[in-house]
Structure formats: structure tokens, C-alpha cells
Amino acid sequence: MSRSNRFRLMLALSAILMASQISSPANAASVNYRMCLGEYERNCQAHDIYEYCYYDVQAWANAHCGSSVIQNYSTYGGNKCGYSHYMIVCDNPKAASPSAFRKPPE
């Protein structure tokens, strides 16, 4: 295959891929957030969002996502209430102020 034909083929494939991504309803915006609940943020594993003990994870997801799936992926004892980690798959995220997401300690 000549160089010019390979270029045309790559261009055609790129156009097809871009068109399928634009028109695909399954390509709606989706963001994953890792949330940690517990007494001390410093005792959490890697996370995007921290909340204190017994926080309502579903309420957070309802306030920040068009729809969501929540999965508890880690729980361990310690301090006042232990620590729980959740993955929140947030479809069609709603606009939020930057303070809604706390950056984990470095």
C-alpha cells in the first residue's frame, strides 16, 4: 500500500471514529469520583472527596449528578467511625462550585 493510500485510509478511519463518538448516546458525560468517609481525612486512602463520619453519599450524588452508581470498594476500622471508600460514577454531572470537591492532602 502506498504512503498516500495509507494516509487516505487513516483519514477515513479517523472521520468514522469521530462521527460515531459524536452521535453515540452512550457517550454522555460521565465522571468517576472517589469519596472517603471517616473521622480524619489523613487516614483515608487516595480520594477526590472527603466527608466526615456517616455522611450521606447518595445525597451528595443526587446533588452533583444527573444520575449515579455508587460502589463501596473499601471499608476498614479506625478512630471514631472507621473509614469507607466509595466510587461514584456520576453521569451528566451538574455544575458545582470548586468548594464542593476538596483536594486530598499532599
N, C-alpha and C positions, 0 to 999 in steps of 0.2 A: 504494500500500500504506500502510495507516495505521501510525502510530507503534507502537501496541500489537501489531499483526501483525508488524512488523519485529522488535520485542523478542522475541516468541514464537519467530520463526524463528531469531534469533541464539541464543536459549537452547537450542533443539532442536539446532542445529548444534554448539554447544559440548558438549552432552551426548554427541552421537555421536562427536565427535573424542576426547573424554576416554575414552569406553568403548573405542574402537578402540586407543588408546595403551596402556591398561591390559592388554588381552587379547592384544596382539600379541607373539609370541615374538621377533620381530626387534627389539623394544625393550629387549633386555637391556642391562645397564650396559656402557658402552664409554668408555674414556678414551684420549686421544692424548697421548703423551709425546715430547718432542724430546730426544734424547741426543747429547752431543758427546763424542768420544774424542780425546785429544791430550795433549801434554806440559803445556801451560799453559792453564788454563781461560779466562784473559783473552783468548786468541786465538780462542776459539770464537764462532761466530755465536749468535744468540738460542737458548737451550736451557732445558730444565727440569731435566735431569740431566747431570752431568759425571762422567766416569771417565777414568782415566789410559790411556795408550797400550795398545793390544792387548787391551782389556777384552772379555770375552765377553758381547756384547749379548744373545744368545739365553739365556744363563744368567740374566741379570737378568730378562728377560721371563718365563722359566719360574718364577722365584721370586716374581714380583709379579702375574702374570696367570693367569687360568684358561686362556685361550688367547690367542694374539697373532699379529700380522702385523708383520714388520719390513721397512722400506724404507730403503735408503741413498739420501739425497737430495742429499748434497754431500760432496765429498772434495777437499782441496787440500793442497799440500805446505807444510812449515814445521817448524822445530825438529827434535826427535829422530825423530818418527814420523809427522808430518803430522797432519791433522785430518779426522775423518769425522763426519758428522751423520746420525742415523737418526731416522725416525719410527716409534714403536712404538704400534700400535693394540692396546690392551690390553682384551680382553673379560673381563668378570667379574673386576675387579681384586681381589686378595687384600688383606686388611688389612696395613698396613705401618707401621712406626714413622716418625715425621717425619724422622728422620735418613737414611732411605732416599732422600730427594729433597733434593738441595742446591739452594738458591736461587742463581740466577746472580748474579754481581757487579753492582752498580748502576752 
